[in-house]
Amino acid sequence: MMNKYVNSETNQHTMKLVQMGADVKVISSKLVYATFILEDNIEVSYVYNVNKKNKYFLERIKPYPLTVKEFDSQEDLITIIKIDLEQFDNAAHSHNVHDFIKIGQSLNQTIKNFEDLFLYYNISKECVSDIHEHIKNINDLITQSQKTSTRVFFKKDPEHLK
């Protein structure tokens, strides 16, 4: 009975999205939540869905949200979760771990604030330029911090810092 209700709801949502101009593809999938509690009570949570093509789309949702990527196999998905957990477990030994988590959460909130700013207000070119400059400064600080810090995790290379 529940499946008929869910299908009916999906059909209603799909129809509304099509009426709005969307190209909608309904994919039957399984959604999985996994939560781990690490040292110092650090919670690391993931959500992934498995679609009917057996592709795995992974997102980390705690301690701060991050879209990871899509994987072709269950083994690749599990491998990246294991590595991510090892990285957080390693970071848990740092005296800065809670500060870094707060920074990650703050950056996520900044993205949400920026989206509201962009979508709800007409922002001057000068303000946009200032925001650009501040983001560039943060990225430069991250790059400089990488260059002057000791690497502590070697099982996998960074994907974004080169």
C-alpha positions in Angstrom: 0.0 0.0 0.0 2.8 2.4 0.9 4.5 1.9 -2.5 1.3 2.9 -4.3 1.1 6.1 -2.2 4.8 6.9 -2.9 4.3 6.3 -6.6 1.3 8.5 -6.6 3.1 11.3 -4.8 6.1 11.0 -7.2 3.7 11.2 -10.2 2.2 14.4 -8.8 5.6 16.0 -8.2 6.8 14.9 -11.6 3.7 16.4 -13.3 4.2 19.7 -11.5 7.9 19.9 -12.5 7.1 19.1 -16.1 4.5 21.9 -16.1 7.3 24.2 -14.8 9.4 23.2 -17.9 11.7 20.5 -16.4 12.9 17.4 -18.1 12.2 14.9 -15.4 13.7 11.4 -15.1 12.4 9.4 -12.1 15.1 7.0 -11.0 14.2 4.3 -8.6 17.0 4.1 -6.1 18.0 3.2 -2.5 19.1 5.8 -0.1 21.5 4.8 2.6 22.6 6.8 5.7 25.8 5.8 7.6 27.0 7.5 10.8 30.2 7.0 12.6 31.3 8.4 15.9 35.0 9.0 16.1 37.4 9.9 18.9 36.5 13.1 20.8 32.8 12.5 19.9 33.3 13.7 16.3 30.3 12.5 14.2 31.0 11.8 10.5 27.9 10.9 8.5 27.3 10.0 4.9 24.3 9.6 2.6 24.5 7.8 -0.7 22.0 6.6 -3.2 22.2 3.5 -5.4 20.3 4.0 -8.6 19.0 1.3 -10.9 22.2 1.5 -13.0 24.1 0.5 -9.8 25.9 3.9 -9.6 26.7 5.3 -6.1 26.3 9.0 -5.5 28.0 9.9 -2.2 27.7 13.0 0.0 29.2 13.6 3.4 26.6 15.4 5.5 28.5 15.7 8.9 30.5 17.3 10.4 29.9 19.6 7.4 28.2 18.9 4.0 30.4 18.0 1.0 29.4 16.4 -2.2 32.0 13.7 -2.9 31.2 12.2 -6.3 29.6 9.3 -8.1 31.2 5.8 -8.0 30.8 2.9 -10.4 31.2 0.2 -7.8 30.4 -0.6 -4.2 34.1 -1.3 -3.6 35.1 2.2 -4.7 32.4 3.8 -2.5 33.5 1.8 0.6 37.2 2.5 -0.1 36.6 6.3 -0.2 34.5 6.2 2.9 37.2 4.2 4.7 39.9 6.8 3.6 37.7 9.7 4.6 37.1 8.2 8.0 40.9 7.6 8.4 41.5 11.2 7.5 39.0 12.4 10.1 40.3 10.0 12.7 43.8 11.3 12.0 42.5 14.9 12.2 40.8 14.1 15.5 44.3 13.9 17.1 45.0 17.5 16.1 44.4 20.2 18.8 42.8 22.2 16.0 40.2 19.7 14.9 37.2 21.4 16.4 38.3 24.8 15.0 38.6 23.2 11.5 35.2 21.7 11.8 33.7 25.0 12.8 35.5 26.7 9.8 34.0 24.0 7.5 30.5 24.7 8.9 31.1 28.4 8.6 32.1 28.1 5.0 29.0 26.1 4.3 26.9 28.8 5.9 28.8 31.4 3.9 27.7 29.6 0.7 24.1 29.6 1.8 24.4 33.3 2.7 26.0 34.1 -0.7 23.2 32.2 -2.5 20.5 34.3 -0.7 22.4 37.5 -1.5 22.7 36.5 -5.2 19.1 35.4 -5.5 17.3 38.1 -3.5 19.3 41.3 -4.1 20.7 43.3 -6.9 24.4 43.6 -5.9 26.7 46.3 -7.2 29.8 45.4 -9.3 32.0 46.9 -6.5 30.5 44.5 -3.9 30.8 41.5 -6.2 34.4 42.5 -6.8 35.1 42.8 -3.1 33.6 39.3 -2.5 35.8 37.9 -5.2 38.8 39.5 -3.7 38.1 38.1 -0.2 37.5 34.6 -1.6 40.8 34.9 -3.5 42.5 35.9 -0.3 41.0 32.9 1.6 42.2 30.6 -1.2 45.6 32.1 -1.2 45.8 31.7 2.6 44.8 28.0 2.2 47.5 27.5 -0.4 50.1 29.2 1.7 49.1 27.2 4.7 49.5 24.0 2.7 53.0 25.1 1.7 54.1 25.9 5.2 52.5 22.9 6.9 53.7 19.3 7.4 51.7 16.7 5.5 50.4 14.0 7.9 48.2 11.8 5.6 49.7 9.9 2.7 47.2 7.1 1.8 45.6 9.3 -0.8 46.7 12.5 -2.5 44.6 15.6 -2.1 42.0 16.0 -4.9 41.9 19.8 -4.9 45.2 21.1 -3.4 48.0 20.4 -5.8 
